[in-house]
Structure formats: C-alpha cells, structure tokens
Amino acid sequence: QVDLVESGGGSVQPGGSLRLSCTASDDTYSSQYTMGWFRQAPGKKREGIAALDPDTSWFYAQSVKGRFTISRDNIKKILYLQLDNLKLEDTAVYYCAAARRRGVSKRLWLEGQYSEPNYWGQGTQVIVSS
C-alpha cells in the first residue's frame, strides 16, 4: 500500500501558473514505478495528462504538452507538476497516481489500459477563471 498526498492547487487567472506536489508514503516508489498526474473536470471522464518513469523519461497528453512539466525531486522524493499558461479548460481536480506494475508504457498507463488499479491521491482542485 502506498499513500499519495497532493498539494498546491488553487485559483488562478488564465495565463497563470501553479505547481502541484505529490508525496508518497514509500519514498522509494518513484524510483521503481511510473508515477504521474490525472485530472477530472466536472462532468467529464478522468484524463491522464503526464507520466514520469523511474529513469525520468516523460510523456504528456496532447492537451497539456508544452504547458505542463512533470518532474521529480530525488532528494525530497516529491513528484511535481508545473502548470503554466493555464486555460479555462484546465479547471479540474488533479490527482497524483502511481502504477502498480513495473515497466508500463506511459502512454498506455495514462490511457488506463492496464488492469491493475493505480494508487491514487485524494486530489487537489485547480480553478482557472477570469
């Protein structure tokens, strides 16, 4: 069992920035398994947006590519998601997630193509409004 805790959500205007953080109860987890970020907007399906492998290779959904950056602080053992140039449509609850299987395809993992349920954080709200 791995517990994930997100922080850093809030309200910003379009064009603004936020940084989300995720800590895991097992601070070695990110060095062994893919971790990443999903989001769910009101009335919409959950969307996988960014994933980071233990070797720090990354993958982004097209909807956030070029605006969001996923990274990991190997000393603090924190997973980050930097959100820049935020748009109204980025409003959602953002969830940190961790894969339960080693060696997943980041793209397929973000698409929910693996049978094993992820570990999930409780979510943090991001509101983009003018």
C-alpha positions, 0 to 999 in steps of 0.5 A: 500500500502506498499513500499519495498526498497532493498539494498546491492547487488553487485559483488562478487567472488564465495565463497563470501558473501553479505547481502541484506536489505529490508525496508518497508514503514509500519514498522509494516508489518513484524510483521503481514505478511510473508515477504521474498526474490525472485530472477530472473536470466536472462532468467529464471522464478522468484524463491522464495528462503526464507520466514520469518513469523511474529513469525520468523519461516523460510523456504528456497528453496532447492537451497539456504538452508544452504547458505542463512539466512533470518532474521529480525531486530525488532528494525530497522524493516529491513528484511535481507538476508545473502548470503554466499558461493555464486555460479555462479548460484546465479547471479540474481536480488533479490527482497524483497516481502511481502504477502498480506494475513495473515497466508500463508504457506511459502512454498506455498507463495514462490511457488506463489500459492496464488492469491493475488499479493505480494508487491514487491521491485524494486530489487537489482542485485547480480553478482557472477563471477570469 
